[in-house]
Amino acid sequence: MSVSVQHLTKRFGAFTALDDVSFDVPSGSVFGLLGPNGAGKTTTFKCMLGLATPSSGTMRFDGKPLTPQTFQQLACVAERSVLYEWMSVREHLEMQRRAFARFNPKRADELTELFVLEPRQRIRSLSKGMRTALSVVLAFSIEPEIMLLDEPTSGLDPLHQRSVLKLIIDAAAQGRTIAFSSHQIGQVEHAADHIAVLQRGKVILTGPVDGMKAGLKIVDAVFASDAIALDGLNGDVRISRVEQTGRTLRLTVNGGVEAFTAQLTALGAQSVRVDDPNLEDIFLNAVDPARRAEPV
């Protein structure tokens, strides 16, 4: 089942939280939603789930609008806990069993054991990470076709973060469609094959991760001192980003790698290394493409 968000706008009074947001989540894919704090990721999920009313725009699940029946095939993990403080882990699982026809008790038991959750424990006594873990268990135990996961590793230790990412990847391999957000770009890179980057409520980049990396290269040059003469590099249109950290100059370039390597060597670089970009490079290039080192 695919998910499509088209021209989504959400205003709170005079403030526009989302401005004409559009993206598609292909069936059976993992879609990562990235952006700085306040970019609109959580508001996007709330609109998709019907928890906030859009000012305009449409959300379609397998080509159809959200209805109460959609939730039999859709699971979510909210950024903030929506668990009942006075209920136990077991009682939440029982509530899930009664509410969802697709609930798999064997799967629920496996996941409860995986995250080391005590069934008798009350929610009020759980840590933030344990609450996140229970929310993940509840979402995956109904074996949905679509999953919307807002920060599904929040508060978890590194081992259980990896467990959540594995669950996401395995679910997509079984044909499920998953959209999730994370402040940890490495997690999105590990799991997602498509992304959208939000900034100030607008989509500034979206598409397959592999396609975004095509053609881009990262060039790192180390000099003898931090007084680096850029000699026109700042003005080259093939360079989208220039960063200097001490004696190291990093260029994000599109084409002409050999020429840049030769130019940097001529400028006195002691070593020059060319790498493929990672998702953090793609993200920084999207949210701050015009950054330039100060000329010397």
Salt bridges, closest charged atoms under 4 A:
ASP19 OD2 - LYS202 NZ 3.64
ASP20 OD1 - HIS7 ND1 2.80
GLU85 OE2 - ARG131 NH1 2.48
GLU91 OE1 - ARG122 NH1 3.01
GLU94 OE2 - ARG97 NH2 2.54
GLU94 OE2 - ARG98 NE 2.78
GLU110 OE1 - ARG107 NH1 3.53
GLU118 OE2 - ARG120 NE 3.08
GLU145 OE2 - ARG102 NH2 2.75
GLU151 OE2 - HIS183 ND1 2.76
ASP157 OD2 - HIS160 ND1 3.27
ASP170 OD2 - LYS166 NZ 2.74
GLU189 OE2 - LYS213 NZ 2.90
ASP193 OD1 - HIS194 ND1 2.84
ASP220 OD1 - ARG250 NE 2.72
ASP220 OD2 - ARG273 NH2 3.51
ASP236 OD2 - ARG238 NH2 2.90
GLU243 OE2 - ARG241 NE 3.13
GLU243 OE1 - ARG291 NH1 3.88
ASP275 OD2 - ARG273 NE 2.97
ASP276 OD1 - LYS217 NZ 2.37
ASP281 OD1 - ARG250 NH1 3.28
ASP288 OD2 - ARG241 NH1 3.51
